[in-house]
Amino acid sequence: ATPPIEPAAGAPRRLARKGATPAAGPSAKDDKKDKKDKAKKEKKVKAKKVKVCTMKMEKQIHRVALKVDAETPVPRPFTKEQFREIKQQLADYDEREQKIRDRAMAFNALESYVYNTQEKVENSEELKEVTTDKMRAKFSEVLKEMSEWVEGDGWEAATVKLHEQLASLTEIGDPIFARMKQRLDRPDAIKKAHKFLTTAEGAVANLTKKMAWINETHTEMVTNKTEALRKWLAEVTEKQEEAPAHEAPVFTTEELYRKFPAIEESLKRLARIPKPVEKVEKKEKKEKKLSRDGHVTGHSEAFT
């Protein structure tokens, strides 16, 4: 008998018997299933972690006693020479600091005056009333030059130089600002003066009523001064109204206020005048030599 012929590699096998169905080969679904099963097994293996028991080491503290030999220095008192040197050093330090402060103050004063005055010269209506256009233009030019000097050489200038520069500006500016202040304060000062005079004259009238012994000679110590002040005030007020505003004032408010204390003192003196004492005529007792006087005298002698 001849042996069975093996099919070639890759060729489909023939059926063993007639009518049997061929065996199914590996499909794609089976491959996916196998892969899923394999993945699950790998996950289970990874999930099983090996637990290792470890011992936690406790902290150990080692204390060691240290021996320290300390030497405390004993301060020695200053000698007289050392004390004088230290005192002189402190004095020199204070002097240097004071010079720095003085220079800073001088510089700030000059800088502030320049910038504040420039603003007033340009914008102040009150200042324009007591100056002319020529005055303001000249003063403005001087301030501009000083401002440039401050920003330049002024940073290194000495204190004395800074004071000199400020004085040169105030020599021009002070009279202007004084006229401006007087122009603003003058109306109120005149009103106060008239009110003061009216009050003083009213006080004299009241004292005359309460103190009947006061006569015209007494009241003249007050009325003479009030009349003189009223006359002077009328004259200077009239002259001031006629004078140009850019010139020096005819009178100042300070000059006016200085005339008040003399009148106040005269009023106090008037109120202190005492009431005169009435003279009582002493009646001379004339001794009458009567007979009963002799009787009394004899009785007294007998009694003794």
C-alpha positions in Angstrom: 0.0 0.0 0.0 1.2 3.4 -0.8 1.7 5.9 2.0 -0.6 9.0 2.1 0.6 12.0 0.3 1.2 15.1 2.7 -0.2 18.3 1.4 2.2 21.0 0.5 2.9 23.7 3.0 0.3 26.3 3.1 -2.2 24.1 1.1 -5.5 23.4 2.7 -5.8 20.0 4.1 -8.2 17.6 2.6 -11.1 16.3 4.6 -10.5 13.0 6.4 -13.8 11.7 5.3 -16.4 12.6 2.9 -19.0 15.0 4.0 -17.1 16.4 7.0 -16.9 20.2 7.4 -13.4 21.8 7.4 -11.9 22.9 10.7 -12.0 26.7 11.3 -8.6 28.5 11.4 -7.7 31.3 13.9 -9.8 34.4 13.4 -9.2 38.2 14.3 -11.7 38.0 17.1 -9.8 35.2 18.8 -6.6 37.3 18.6 -8.2 40.3 20.3 -9.6 38.1 23.1 -6.2 36.5 23.8 -4.6 39.9 24.0 -7.2 41.1 26.5 -6.7 38.1 28.6 -3.0 38.5 28.6 -3.3 42.2 29.6 -5.6 41.3 32.5 -3.1 38.8 33.8 -0.3 41.4 33.6 -2.4 43.9 35.5 -3.1 41.4 38.3 0.6 40.6 38.6 1.5 44.4 38.8 -1.3 44.9 41.3 0.2 42.4 43.7 2.9 44.5 45.3 5.4 43.0 47.7 5.0 44.6 51.1 8.3 45.1 52.8 8.4 45.7 56.5 10.8 48.6 57.5 11.9 49.8 60.9 11.8 53.5 61.5 14.9 54.9 63.2 14.3 57.1 66.1 16.2 60.4 66.5 18.9 60.2 69.0 20.0 63.4 70.9 23.4 63.5 72.4 23.9 66.2 75.0 27.5 67.2 75.8 28.2 69.7 78.6 30.6 72.4 77.4 32.9 74.3 79.8 33.6 77.9 78.9 36.0 80.1 80.6 34.9 83.8 80.1 36.9 86.8 81.0 34.8 89.9 81.5 36.8 93.0 80.8 36.7 95.7 83.4 36.2 99.1 81.8 38.7 101.7 82.9 37.6 105.3 83.5 38.7 107.9 81.0 41.6 110.1 81.9 41.2 113.8 81.8 43.1 114.0 78.5 40.9 111.4 76.9 37.8 113.1 78.2 38.9 116.4 76.7 39.7 114.8 73.3 36.3 113.1 73.1 34.5 116.3 74.1 36.4 118.2 71.4 35.5 115.6 68.8 31.8 115.9 69.7 32.0 119.6 69.5 33.7 119.5 66.1 31.0 117.1 64.9 28.2 119.4 66.1 29.9 122.4 64.5 30.2 120.6 61.1 26.5 119.4 61.3 25.4 122.9 62.2 27.2 124.4 59.2 25.6 121.8 56.9 22.1 122.7 58.3 22.8 126.5 58.0 23.8 126.2 54.4 20.8 124.0 53.5 18.5 126.5 55.2 20.1 129.4 53.3 19.9 127.6 50.0 16.2 126.6 50.5 15.3 130.2 51.6 16.9 131.7 48.5 15.3 129.1 46.2 11.9 129.5 47.7 12.0 133.3 47.6 12.9 133.2 43.9 10.2 130.9 42.8 7.4 132.3 45.0 8.3 135.9 44.1 8.3 135.1 40.4 4.8 133.7 40.6 3.6 136.8 42.5 5.2 139.2 40.0 3.5 137.5 37.1 0.0 136.8 38.6 -0.7 138.9 41.7 -3.2 141.7 41.0 -2.5 143.3 44.4 1.2 143.5 43.6 0.4 145.1 40.2 -1.6 147.9 42.0 1.5 149.1 43.9 4.1 148.7 41.1 4.6 150.0 37.6 5.2 147.9 34.5 8.8 149.0 34.5 9.3 148.0 38.1 7.8 144.5 37.5 9.9 144.0 34.3 13.1 144.9 36.1 12.3 142.8 39.1 11.3 139.8 36.9 14.7 140.0 35.1 16.6 140.0 38.3 14.7 137.0 39.6 15.3 135.1 36.3 19.1 135.7 36.6 19.1 134.6 40.2 17.1 131.4 39.3 19.8 130.5 36.7 22.5 131.2 39.3 20.8 128.9 41.9 20.6 126.1 39.4 24.2 126.5 38.5 26.8 128.0 40.9 24.3 128.0 43.7 24.8 124.3 44.4 28.4 124.9 45.5 28.1 128.4 46.9 29.0 129.1 50.5 26.4 130.0 53.2 27.6 133.6 53.3 27.2 134.0 49.5 23.7 132.6 49.6 22.7 135.1 52.3 24.2 137.9 50.2 22.2 136.8 47.2 18.9 136.7 49.2 19.6 140.2 50.6 20.1 141.6 47.2 16.6 140.3 46.2 14.8 141.4 49.4 16.3 144.9 49.0 14.1 145.2 45.9 11.2 143.0 46.9 10.6 144.1 50.6 9.4 147.7 49.8 7.0 146.3 47.1 5.5 143.7 49.5 5.3 146.3 52.3 3.3 148.7 50.1 1.1 145.8 49.1 0.4 144.9 52.7 -0.2 148.5 53.7 -2.7 148.9 50.9 -4.6 145.8 52.0 -4.6 146.6 55.7 -5.1 150.3 55.6 -8.9 150.4 55.2 -9.5 148.1 58.2 -7.0 150.1 60.3 -8.8 153.4 59.6 -12.1 151.8 60.6 -10.6 150.6 63.9 -9.2 154.0 64.6 -12.5 155.8 64.2 -14.2 153.2 66.4 -11.6 153.5 69.0 -12.0 157.3 69.1 -15.7 157.1 69.4 -15.4 154.6 72.3 -12.9 156.8 74.1 -15.1 159.9 73.8 -18.0 157.9 75.1 -16.1 156.6 78.0 -15.2 160.2 79.0 -18.9 161.2 78.9 -19.8 158.3 81.1 -17.1 159.1 83.6 -18.3 162.7 83.8 -21.8 161.5 84.6 -20.8 159.0 87.3 -18.1 161.2 88.8 -19.5 164.6 89.3 -16.3 166.0 90.7 -14.6 165.6 87.3 -14.3 168.9 85.5 -13.2 170.0 82.1 -9.6 170.3 83.2 -9.6 166.6 84.0 -11.2 165.5 80.8 -8.8 167.5 78.7 -6.1 164.9 79.3 -8.1 162.5 77.1 -10.0 164.8 74.8 -6.9 166.7 73.7 -5.3 163.4 72.5 -8.5 162.1 70.8 -8.9 165.4 68.9 -5.3 165.4 67.9 -5.5 161.8 66.6 -8.7 162.5 64.7 -7.2 165.5 63.0 -3.9 163.7 62.2 -5.8 160.7 60.7 -7.9 163.0 58.5 -4.8 164.7 57.1 -2.8 161.6 56.4 -5.7 159.8 54.9 -6.3 162.6 52.5 -2.6 162.7 51.5 -2.5 158.9 51.1 -5.4 159.0 48.6 -3.6 161.6 46.5 -0.2 159.9 46.6 0.7 157.3 43.8 0.3 153.7 44.9 3.8 152.7 43.7 5.4 155.2 46.1 6.1 154.8 49.8 2.9 155.1 52.0 2.2 158.4 53.8 1.6 156.5 57.0 1.6 152.9 58.1 -1.0 150.9 60.1 1.7 150.3 62.7 2.2 154.0 63.2 -1.6 154.5 63.6 -1.9 151.7 66.2 1.0 153.1 68.2 -1.1 156.2 69.0 -3.8 154.1 70.8 -2.0 153.3 74.1 -1.5 156.9 75.1 -5.3 157.6 75.0 -6.0 154.3 76.9 -3.6 155.3 79.6 -5.2 158.8 79.9 -8.6 157.2 80.3 -7.3 155.0 83.2 -5.8 158.1 84.9 -9.1 159.9 84.5 -11.0 157.0 86.1 -8.7 157.0 89.1 -9.2 160.6 90.1 -10.5 160.4 93.7 -13.4 162.2 95.1 -12.3 165.3 97.1 -12.7 165.1 100.9 -15.2 167.6 102.4 -13.7 170.1 104.8 -15.4 170.1 108.3 -15.0 173.3 110.2 -13.9 172.6 113.7 -15.8 174.6 116.3 -13.6 175.8 119.0 -14.9 174.9 122.4 -14.8 177.9 124.6 -14.3 177.2 128.2 -16.9 178.9 130.3 -15.8 179.7 133.8 -19.0 179.3 135.7 -19.6 179.0 139.4 -20.7 175.4 139.0 -17.3 174.6 137.6 -15.8 175.7 140.8 -18.5 173.6 142.7 -17.6 170.5 140.7 -14.0 171.2 141.4 -14.6 171.5 145.1 -16.7 168.4 145.2 -14.1 166.5 143.5 -11.5 167.7 146.0 -13.7 166.8 148.9 -14.4 163.3 147.4 -10.7 162.7 147.1 
